[in-house]
Amino acid sequence: MLQGKRIGLGITASHCTYDQILPVISELQENGATVVPVITHSVLTAATRFGTGEEWIKRIEDATGEKVISTIVGAEPFGPTSPVDIMIIAPMTGNSMSKFANAATDSPVLMAAKATLRNGSPVLLGISTNDALGLNGYNVMKLLNTKNVYFIPFGQDDPYKKPNSLISDFTKMVPAAAAALEHKQLQPLLIIHEK
């Protein structure tokens, strides 16, 4: 289903979800895709309890077999000269989602997404944000109604302790990407996370 496809994988600063993304990189490759990683500045520079930027860059590059794109200039060729078939942003933070929904292009990931949309190719979002049902709710709805933008199915990850939080089910990335390449939204979009 993804045989021969060139996939841009944008990674933003939801550090707690990186361990969920790495296995899916292998799954994308097993389905015949080439995965080109793109990161935001905060992924590169942050040191958290989940690891340092340097550690994650090495793990991402080892998983993809590609050098990480970490500059806006490096991501710009996704438009005219080195396009991808689909741009996946996973995890996508509320901060990046807000900027994307409002056409701000201040990171390599958002530049790659903008360039992909310019080519008429799909952008697939795997959200991970504590305010998706709060201040960012408007941006979720706006992007749900944006041409060529699709979502990995998502739901509340902890409705009682974090009622505004939504996170995608990253195990659904491959079928969601296959659907987006056909300009379809994988359904059901809204899911219940099992604890």
Steps between C-alpha positions, in 0.01 A plus 500: 500500500796735557737331255738751343356795691726772637365609837602808694473436873477819703572464871409776745566536871260253659793320658288245688373347175829442314521139617164441327624649172823304452333158447265652242800619297593134452141419406498774234825360359371141509213623283749623238535868594807718535474718812668843507503647854446870568509651850413824674769703674377391843549132417862580420573706810280365779629279777215337691447197721432315173848573362709768333463637151826336397382161623171527311667622180723192504207267563290663224787489251577138590132408453453680167848459352474868399652819636258714699396826336525763773489834313233688308739529206547122507122442493418747221593259217202284601312740273652536155810282480471209743131439570354232724187302421362574845615699802418344837539711813502272802503592775353842430484729801232759561759770439587370153135431424406857586772635272411264216131588519590869477760473220805574716813334363766537767638145521640242259195277561253774411702599193495138382123482559437827317714385208311170487162674493629730227559190288142382559622203705351391833616596847410253776494622860555287809405735780628490856389803697361582841278781368330350192160532668595838648656798325624282213155357428443767238819398320407131503165583338663736251748235390229234479346722233821578312551345157763223490540491881413174674532363854619180656195401711510660844325503835528609861795329664402589859153657511482545877845635577555678165154563352628729220774259385485306172753259358501303177526123495839480329452129429250616235759711314550256210131454412439872556785582259366256241155661524643854481693408185157424351375835638280327758478533877548170684189430704396494774681825570402518867617207710507390862845433641507180702688528830 
